[in-house]
Amino acid sequence: MDIMIKESVASLFCYIIKMDSRDVEIERPLFCRFIQQNFESVSCEESNNLLDEVMKKEYNIDTQISMITNALHNETYTKMSLLKQLNEMIIKSNLHEENYILFDKVKEAFFPN
């Protein structure tokens, strides 16, 4: 997967971090682990730099979900892994309805009825 998909995945994680005003430092290890598991030859330092860059930007989350969905069209395992990591992030802190609305939106985009 290329730079664009990495940035789109990072924007999805950052969207949740920003939505809940979470501490980026607490979420950083989960993000690093996910990036390293799903992208070849990415160090934790590189994933941390990506996280920092993306946290500074604003993204249209629907566009990012669409980009991820298109890039992972035939990669069911990666889509499930992404959903698992999103769910883990959501569960780690106070559960908010907005988080699960986002989760359901991503799940429906990945696996439409």
Buried (B, 14 or more C-beta within 10 A) or exposed (E): BEEEBBBBBBBBBBBBBBEBEBEBEEBBEBBBBBBBEBBEEBEBEBBBEBBEEBBEEEBEBEEBBEBBBEBBEEBEEBBBBBBEBBBEBBEEBEEEEEBBEBBEEBBEBBEEE
